[in-house]
Amino acid sequence: MFERINAYRVMWVLVFFDLPTETKKDRKNYAAFRKKMLQDGFQMFQFSIYMRHCSSRENADVHIKRTKACLPPRGNVGIICITDKQFGMMEIFHGHDPAPLQPPTQQLELF
């Protein structure tokens, strides 16, 4: 049965991280984690917050699993999954001025 895509089914995966960068190995782990996130289609929202648009919860689960598989050995990482409707209610500011909403990057998905 075809399930209509709507703002309550489409998901956003947000990954928040605070990773150490004191040693050369720490910086290498940080860079590898960030590179894998980008390769998996995440885009930077803020310096340590990356996000990815997913067509369904099942698709979001795939990307969450991939993120967990490449976690660095040290540091803090948080993962949250929210609906497109919730994401659309976010208010973003540059200083005191509201920032214009940026449309999500189009992603090609093959079924």
Secondary structure, DSSP 8 states (H G I E B T S, - for coil): ------TTTSEEEEEEEE---SSHHHHHHHHHHHHHHHHTT-EEEETTEEEEEESSHHHHHHHHHHHHHT--SSSEEEEEEEEHHHHHT---EETTEE-------------
